[in-house]
Amino acid sequence: MRTPAFILISLLAIASCKDKPAAASAGPSPFFPVQQDSTQFTTIQWIDSTKNYGSINEGQKLEVIFRFKNTGDKPLVIDMIKPSCGCTLVEKPEKPIAPGETGEIKGAFDSNGRPGQHHKTIFVSANTKGSTSHNLEFNVEVIKKA
């Protein structure tokens, strides 16, 4: 009887890669660890958290970069980042960002087999005051191959 479970999991995986806006979360995300020691929280300023890349040709890989600054007085730790879809790969800073320093979250969107308009979200978890979760978004239109 594993076949129905496998089919359900497969359908959920496929559905998660659709272009749907991410739902706003009232609390910490179940995907990210929650920082427990609020004395180590800091503040973050997103230099760019939303980007519009216009049009690219199908098959092209699009590099996306989101810049931020640690505006607090404690080291900024990016715990985890998670893209809304498997077509976007992301990498996070491995070392804490010192107060006053800047950092980047890099990603790459693979447009192969994905013609049309896309709105993608990258979910970020960090040791920040107010909210430990942040959403980065980008838009791109993929022009279908001739």
C-alpha positions in Angstrom: 0.0 0.0 0.0 2.9 2.4 -0.4 1.8 3.4 -3.9 -0.9 5.9 -2.7 1.5 7.5 -0.3 4.2 7.8 -3.0 1.6 9.3 -5.4 0.5 11.8 -2.7 4.1 12.9 -1.9 4.9 13.2 -5.6 1.8 15.4 -6.2 2.8 17.6 -3.3 6.3 18.0 -4.6 5.0 19.0 -8.0 2.4 21.4 -6.6 5.1 23.1 -4.5 6.9 24.2 -7.7 3.9 26.2 -9.1 4.0 30.0 -9.3 1.8 30.9 -6.3 2.4 33.8 -4.0 3.7 32.7 -0.6 1.3 32.9 2.3 2.2 35.3 5.0 3.2 33.6 8.2 1.9 34.8 11.6 4.7 33.1 13.4 8.0 31.3 13.0 8.1 29.0 9.9 8.2 25.3 10.6 11.0 25.0 8.0 13.4 27.2 10.0 15.0 26.8 13.4 14.0 29.5 15.9 16.7 31.5 17.6 16.1 31.0 21.3 18.5 33.5 22.8 16.9 36.9 22.1 19.9 38.7 23.7 21.8 37.7 20.5 19.3 39.2 18.1 20.3 42.0 15.8 18.7 44.0 13.1 18.9 43.7 9.3 18.4 46.2 6.5 17.6 44.7 3.1 19.3 46.8 0.5 17.2 45.0 -2.1 14.6 42.4 -1.2 12.5 42.6 -4.4 13.9 42.4 -7.9 12.4 42.5 -11.4 14.6 40.9 -14.0 12.4 41.6 -17.1 12.7 38.9 -19.7 15.2 36.1 -20.3 15.3 33.3 -22.9 14.1 29.8 -22.0 17.1 27.7 -21.0 19.1 30.7 -19.6 20.2 30.5 -16.0 19.5 33.7 -14.1 21.7 34.8 -11.2 19.9 36.6 -8.4 21.6 38.4 -5.6 20.0 40.1 -2.6 22.2 42.4 -0.5 21.7 43.2 3.2 23.4 45.0 6.0 23.7 44.1 9.7 22.4 47.3 11.3 22.5 45.9 14.9 25.2 45.4 17.5 25.4 41.6 17.4 26.7 39.3 14.7 24.0 38.5 12.1 23.6 34.7 11.5 21.6 33.5 8.5 20.3 30.2 9.9 18.7 28.9 6.7 17.4 29.9 3.3 14.8 28.0 1.3 13.5 28.8 -2.2 9.8 28.4 -3.0 10.7 26.1 -5.9 13.3 23.5 -6.8 14.0 25.5 -10.0 15.9 28.1 -7.8 19.1 27.1 -6.1 20.4 29.3 -3.2 23.5 29.7 -1.1 23.8 31.5 2.2 26.7 33.2 4.0 28.4 30.5 6.1 30.0 33.0 8.5 28.2 35.5 10.7 28.0 39.1 9.4 29.6 41.5 11.8 27.7 44.7 12.9 27.9 47.3 10.2 29.0 44.9 7.5 27.1 43.8 4.4 26.4 40.4 2.9 24.7 38.7 0.1 22.3 35.9 -0.5 22.9 34.4 -4.0 20.6 32.3 -6.1 20.3 30.9 -9.6 17.0 30.4 -11.4 16.9 27.7 -14.1 14.5 28.7 -16.8 14.8 25.5 -18.8 11.3 24.2 -19.6 9.6 27.1 -17.7 8.3 29.6 -20.2 6.0 32.3 -18.9 5.8 34.7 -16.1 7.4 33.7 -12.8 7.2 35.1 -9.3 9.7 33.4 -6.9 10.2 33.7 -3.2 13.3 32.9 -1.1 12.5 32.4 2.6 15.3 33.5 5.0 15.7 32.8 8.7 18.1 34.9 10.8 18.6 36.0 14.4 16.8 39.3 13.9 14.6 41.3 16.2 10.9 41.6 15.4 10.8 38.7 13.1 13.3 35.9 12.4 11.8 35.2 9.0 12.2 37.3 5.9 11.0 37.0 2.3 13.0 37.9 -0.8 11.2 38.0 -4.1 12.0 38.2 -7.8 10.0 38.3 -11.0 11.1 37.2 -14.4 9.4 36.4 -17.7 10.8 33.4 -19.6 10.5 33.7 -23.4 9.7 30.3 -24.9 12.2 28.8 -27.3 11.2 29.0 -30.9 
